[in-house]
Amino acid sequence: MYCINEQYPEAFYQSNIFRFYFDGLQLGVIDIETTGLNSDRSRFILGGLVVPDAQGKKATQLLSESNEEESTLIRSYLNELKELDVLVSYNGDHFDLPFLNRRIQHHRIPGETLPCFQSLDLYRILDRYSNFRKLLPNLKQKTVETFLGLWSDRTDEISGSDSVELYHQYLRTGNSSIRDKILLHNKDDILQLSRLLKVFEKLDLHKIMFHTGFILADQGKKIYIQNISLRKDSIFVSGITGNISMDYRCYQTSHEAVISGKQGNFTLKIPWQNQKYHSYIDLEEFIYDCSALEKYPGYESGYLLVKSGDAVNYAEVNHLVKLLLKEILKEL
C-alpha cells in the first residue's frame, strides 16, 4: 500500500452560520476510487481525505498496490476516518459510503465500521435544496466548480474512467508516473471538494440542516439528529447516539426526552401552542437559559415563533433543538 500526506496553506471554508453547526467538530472531505460501480464485483483501490490542520489543510491518500491489498487498505482508511464527526462528499450517500460498507462486509472485517458521523453530501444538497439544476447543464462536480470560479485550481486532466484504466496499467508495470497521475486525479477531487464548501454562501444552510440533520458532540458523547419534523402540536426530533451507554428520561412541561443507551437512539418532543396560523413556544417554561434565542426575528416577549402559516423559522427551530440537546448531554 502506498501512502502520501501533503500540507496545503489554505484555510477551510468558514462563516458564522457554518461555525454554528460545525464548530468543535472534526470534519473531513472524502473521495474514493474503485475499479467499477458494482460493489459486489469491483474493488476499493484508493481513499482520499482532506482535513483542516494548523497549517491549513492536510491531504492523505492511501493507494492499493496489488489485488490482495483491499482489506488492508480498508482498515487503514477507516483508521483515518475514525475520529471524524462529519464526512463531506460529492454523491457519497449514493456511492462512496455504500460502496465502502459493502466492501467492509465482503471482507468480514470484525469490529471495523464507519464511525457515528454526519454525512454532508454536497451533490444531494445541491440537487434538493438549490436551483442549480435550472442554472447549470448538470450537477457534476466539475460543472459546479466552473460555476463557482474554481476550475482553474485543477491540474489533473483525466476522468474517473481514465483513472481505472491507468490503475490496471500501474498494477502491470509498477510505473510511478502512472501512479502519480491516479493520485493527482483523486487529490484534485478532494481539494476541490473542500473549496466547494463555499457554495453554502448561496444556500439556506438552516433549512438544509433542518431537513438533513446535524451532529452534536460534548466531551466524547455524541448525538446525531437525523430527523426533525413539525407535528400538529409539537416539534419531534429523533436520531442516534454515540458513546452514550446510559439511559435517560425527562418528562417536563417544556419538553420530553428519551435516550436509550442500549439501542443507541433518542427522541425529543417539544410541545407548542397554536393561535390561528401561528405556532409558538413559551421559552419561560424551560429550566435552561434560552437567552441565545432572543436574537432571532421569531422571538418576542419570551415566545419563539416556530411556524407562521406554511413558513418555518428553520434557524429558530434548529437552535432550540441544539440548545436542549446540549443541556441534556451535560446531564449524562
Order of alpha helices (4+ residues) and beta strands (2+ residues): beta-alpha-beta-beta-beta-alpha-beta-alpha-beta-alpha-alpha-alpha-alpha-alpha-alpha-beta-beta-beta-beta-beta-beta-beta-beta-beta-beta-beta-alpha
